[in-house]
Amino acid sequence: MKKKSLGLILSVAAVMVLAACGQVSNAPVETPTQTAVETATEAGLTGVIKVFTRDATSGTREAFEGIVGFKDKLTNDAFEVSSNGDMAKKVGSEKSGIGYVSLTTDLEADNLIAVSYEGVEPTVETVIDGSYKLARPFSYTTRAKGDFESADKEALVAAFIDYMANSVEGREVVLGSGGIVNVDEGTPWEELKKNHPIVDKDNSGLTLATAGSTSVEKTLKAALESFIPLAGNFKINMNQTGSGDGFKRVLGTEKDGANKADIGFASRDFKTEEDVKGALASGIYCKDAVVVVVNGENKGVANLSQAQVASIFEGQTKNWEDIK
């Protein structure tokens, strides 16, 4: 008993000495959970979430709303933007912003952070293996056979489509520009070009015109520019204004208008009413991921579930600190 009493006295004395030196605090000890929550709050934002969305004709918007599952329930407080690039700039300059862009977007250049979806990071690998669910096709369609300005233009379009969609070289360019495609399943261009004698001509007098989705712009431009020296130095005229215009300007109501095109693109499947059966060629040349993005200063949102994304874009979750 005496040993225990002495030990207790020494312990009390030690505490008193440490307290006198300012080394003991009466503050409660924080649990790891409390610390984690406070750290997340400090790294993230508080206040009203500013929601950005694409225009109603956007294939990206259609894919995003359809996959997340809030179609026709978008909050009336959402700010509408005109293109993929416009979305990136708006969210990148709005600290409290949230939106969605193509995986091909240069996130760092636009001051954006990609948010994982259902715990899966958006990458080429996760789209290919199917674990990242916010994925969609990059589709193309052309004018009808015999409805081009010339036989040479028609032949050049056919050659380009074969190069972009089927050749090893074209697929490598698309992959290098952010598109998601299996290069190993491609065919060397040297083999494919035998079917396209047009590429051995001087095509500097021809202009290949494209229209439709803005999300395809980066991969499409890279593919076109890489094909120019391989196909007689033709010229290009890209007029990407949204997926809704892709079909219209090659096979639909605007195919003979001022902005008519040779190839139309959509960052989604073509709809039932967009009948592409009469096209010279149509299909999918790669896949893409739709990426939920926040401003580069918003470090507290690394992952969002399907339910959380839907709640934000429906306007049910209005403040950053209310994300649960």
C-alpha positions in Angstrom: 0.0 0.0 0.0 2.8 2.4 0.9 4.5 1.8 -2.6 1.2 2.6 -4.4 0.7 5.8 -2.3 4.2 7.0 -3.1 3.7 6.3 -6.8 0.4 8.2 -6.8 2.0 11.2 -5.0 4.9 11.2 -7.6 2.5 11.1 -10.5 0.4 14.0 -9.2 3.6 16.0 -8.6 4.8 15.3 -12.1 1.6 16.5 -13.6 1.7 19.7 -11.5 5.2 20.4 -12.6 4.3 19.9 -16.3 1.3 22.1 -15.9 3.4 24.8 -14.4 5.7 24.6 -17.4 2.7 24.9 -19.8 3.1 21.3 -21.2 -0.3 20.0 -20.1 -3.6 21.3 -21.5 -7.1 20.9 -20.2 -8.4 20.8 -23.8 -10.3 17.5 -24.8 -8.4 15.0 -26.9 -9.7 15.0 -30.5 -10.6 11.7 -32.0 -9.2 10.8 -35.4 -12.7 11.1 -36.9 -13.0 14.7 -35.6 -9.6 15.6 -37.0 -10.4 14.1 -40.4 -13.7 16.0 -40.6 -12.0 19.3 -39.7 -9.2 18.7 -42.2 -11.6 18.0 -45.0 -13.6 21.2 -44.2 -10.4 23.3 -44.2 -9.3 21.8 -47.5 -12.7 22.2 -49.1 -15.3 24.9 -49.3 -18.4 26.1 -47.5 -21.2 28.1 -48.9 -23.5 27.8 -51.9 -22.6 25.3 -54.7 -22.7 27.0 -58.1 -23.9 24.3 -60.6 -22.9 24.5 -64.3 -24.4 22.5 -67.1 -24.2 22.2 -70.8 -26.9 23.5 -73.3 -29.9 21.2 -74.1 -28.4 20.0 -77.4 -25.2 18.8 -75.8 -24.4 15.1 -76.1 -22.2 15.4 -73.0 -25.2 16.7 -71.0 -27.5 14.0 -72.3 -24.9 11.3 -71.4 -24.2 12.8 -68.0 -27.9 13.2 -67.0 -28.8 9.8 -68.3 -26.0 7.9 -66.6 -26.3 9.7 -63.2 -30.1 9.4 -63.5 -31.5 12.9 -63.0 -32.8 13.6 -66.5 -35.4 16.4 -66.5 -34.7 17.1 -62.9 -31.9 19.6 -63.2 -32.1 22.5 -60.8 -33.4 25.8 -62.1 -30.4 27.5 -60.5 -27.9 25.8 -62.9 -25.9 28.1 -65.2 -25.9 26.9 -68.8 -22.7 27.0 -70.8 -22.2 26.7 -74.6 -19.4 24.2 -75.0 -16.9 21.8 -73.4 -14.3 24.6 -73.4 -16.7 27.1 -72.0 -17.6 24.7 -69.2 -13.9 24.2 -68.3 -13.3 28.0 -68.2 -16.4 28.8 -66.2 -15.8 26.2 -63.5 -12.0 26.9 -63.5 -12.7 30.5 -62.7 -15.5 30.0 -60.2 -14.2 28.9 -56.8 -17.6 27.4 -55.7 -18.4 25.8 -59.1 -19.1 22.3 -60.1 -19.6 20.9 -63.6 -18.7 18.2 -66.0 -16.3 17.9 -69.0 -14.8 15.4 -71.4 -11.8 13.4 -70.2 -10.0 14.9 -73.2 -10.0 18.3 -71.5 -6.7 19.7 -70.2 -7.8 19.9 -66.5 -4.6 21.5 -65.2 -4.6 24.2 -67.8 -8.2 25.2 -66.9 -7.6 25.0 -63.1 -9.9 22.0 -62.6 -9.8 19.0 -60.3 -11.3 15.7 -61.5 -13.6 14.1 -59.0 -13.8 10.3 -58.7 -17.2 8.8 -59.3 -18.4 6.0 -57.0 -14.8 5.7 -55.8 -13.3 5.2 -59.3 -10.9 7.6 -60.9 -11.6 8.6 -64.5 -8.8 7.2 -66.6 -8.3 5.4 -69.9 -7.8 2.1 -68.0 -10.9 2.4 -65.8 -13.1 3.2 -68.9 -11.7 0.2 -70.8 -12.2 -2.2 -67.9 -15.7 -0.9 -67.3 -15.2 0.2 -63.7 -15.7 3.9 -64.4 -19.4 4.2 -65.2 -19.6 7.8 -66.6 -18.4 6.8 -70.1 -20.0 7.5 -73.5 -19.1 7.0 -77.2 -17.7 9.5 -79.7 -19.9 8.8 -82.8 -19.6 9.9 -86.4 -21.8 9.9 -89.5 -21.3 11.2 -93.0 -23.3 12.6 -95.9 -25.1 10.0 -98.0 -23.2 8.3 -100.8 -23.4 10.5 -103.9 -24.3 13.6 -101.9 -20.8 15.1 -101.6 -19.5 18.0 -103.6 -17.4 15.7 -105.7 -16.3 12.1 -106.1 -12.9 13.1 -104.8 -14.4 14.6 -101.7 -16.4 11.5 -101.1 -13.3 9.3 -101.5 -11.3 11.5 -99.2 -13.9 11.3 -96.4 -14.0 7.5 -96.7 -10.2 7.4 -96.5 -10.1 9.6 -93.4 -12.8 7.6 -91.6 -10.8 4.4 -92.2 -7.6 6.1 -91.0 -9.2 7.5 -87.8 -11.4 4.6 -86.8 -9.5 1.6 -88.0 -5.7 2.2 -88.5 -3.1 1.7 -85.9 -1.7 5.1 -86.6 -5.0 6.9 -86.4 -6.0 5.2 -83.2 -2.6 6.1 -81.6 -3.3 9.7 -82.4 -6.8 9.6 -80.9 -5.5 7.8 -77.8 -2.7 10.4 -77.5 -5.3 13.1 -77.5 -7.4 11.7 -74.7 -9.7 9.4 -76.6 -10.1 5.8 -75.4 -9.5 3.2 -78.0 -7.7 -0.2 -78.3 -4.7 0.4 -80.6 -3.8 -3.2 -80.7 -6.9 -4.0 -82.7 -6.0 -1.5 -85.4 -4.7 -2.3 -88.9 -1.5 -0.6 -90.2 -2.3 2.3 -92.5 0.0 0.9 -95.2 -2.5 -1.9 -95.6 -5.6 0.2 -95.4 -4.4 2.9 -97.8 -4.5 0.4 -100.7 -8.2 0.8 -100.7 -8.0 4.6 -101.0 -6.0 5.7 -104.1 -7.3 9.3 -103.4 -4.6 9.7 -100.8 -1.9 9.6 -103.5 -3.3 12.6 -105.3 -2.7 16.3 -104.7 -5.8 17.2 -102.7 -4.8 20.7 -101.7 -7.9 22.0 -103.5 -10.3 20.0 -101.2 -11.6 21.1 -97.9 -13.0 18.5 -95.5 -15.7 20.0 -93.3 -16.8 18.7 -89.9 -19.7 19.6 -87.5 -21.3 18.5 -84.3 -20.0 17.7 -80.8 -17.5 20.1 -79.1 -16.2 17.3 -76.9 -14.7 15.5 -79.9 -12.8 18.5 -81.0 -9.4 17.6 -79.5 -9.3 14.0 -80.8 -10.8 15.0 -84.1 -8.4 17.8 -84.8 -5.4 15.7 -83.9 -6.6 12.9 -86.3 -7.2 15.4 -89.1 -3.9 17.1 -88.8 -2.0 13.9 -88.7 -3.8 12.7 -91.8 -3.3 15.8 -93.9 0.3 15.0 -95.0 -0.7 11.4 -95.7 -3.5 12.4 -98.0 -2.4 15.1 -100.4 -2.4 18.1 -98.1 -6.2 18.8 -98.1 -7.6 21.6 -95.9 -10.0 21.3 -93.0 -12.9 23.4 -91.7 -14.0 22.4 -88.2 -17.3 23.9 -87.0 -18.1 22.0 -83.7 -21.1 23.6 -82.1 -22.8 20.6 -80.3 -23.9 17.1 -80.8 -27.4 18.2 -81.9 -25.9 19.7 -85.0 -23.8 16.7 -86.1 -26.6 14.8 -87.8 -28.5 17.9 -89.0 -25.6 19.3 -91.0 -24.8 16.1 -92.9 -28.1 14.2 -93.2 -30.7 16.3 -91.6 -32.5 19.7 -92.1 -29.3 21.7 -92.4 -27.4 19.4 -94.8 -27.6 22.0 -97.6 -27.4 25.1 -95.5 -24.5 27.6 -95.0 -22.9 25.4 -92.3 -23.3 22.0 -94.1 -20.6 19.5 -93.4 -19.1 16.2 -94.7 -18.8 14.5 -91.3 -21.0 15.0 -88.3 -20.1 14.0 -84.7 -22.0 13.3 -81.5 -20.6 12.6 -78.0 -23.3 10.0 -77.6 -25.1 7.4 -79.7 -27.2 8.9 -82.5 -30.9 8.9 -81.6 -33.6 6.8 -83.2 -34.9 9.9 -85.0 -31.4 10.6 -86.3 -31.5 8.0 -89.0 -27.9 7.4 -90.2 -28.6 4.3 -92.3 -28.2 6.3 -95.5 -24.7 7.6 -94.6 -21.6 6.7 -96.6 -20.2 5.6 -93.2 -21.2 5.8 -89.5 -20.0 4.3 -86.3 -18.0 4.9 -83.1 -14.3 5.9 -83.3 -13.5 5.9 -79.6 -15.0 6.2 -76.1 -14.7 9.1 -73.7 -15.4 9.7 -70.0 -17.6 12.4 -68.6 -15.7 13.8 -65.7 -17.3 15.7 -62.7 -15.0 18.7 -62.1 -14.6 21.3 -59.4 -12.4 24.4 -59.1 -8.7 23.8 -58.5 -9.0 25.5 -55.1 -11.6 23.1 -53.9 -9.4 20.3 -52.3 -12.1 18.8 -50.1 -14.1 16.9 -52.8 -12.1 13.9 -54.0 -15.0 11.5 -54.6 -18.8 11.7 -55.1 -21.3 8.9 -55.3 -24.1 8.7 -57.8 -26.6 9.8 -55.2 -24.4 12.8 -54.2 -24.0 14.0 -57.8 -27.7 13.7 -58.5 -28.5 15.5 -55.3 -26.2 18.4 -56.2 -27.5 18.8 -59.8 -31.1 18.4 -58.8 -30.6 21.3 -56.3 -31.3 19.2 -53.2 -27.8 19.7 -51.8 -27.2 23.4 -52.0 -24.1 24.0 -49.9 -20.7 22.3 -50.0 -20.7 21.6 -46.2 -24.0 19.7 -46.7 -22.6 17.0 -48.9 -23.2 13.7 -47.1 
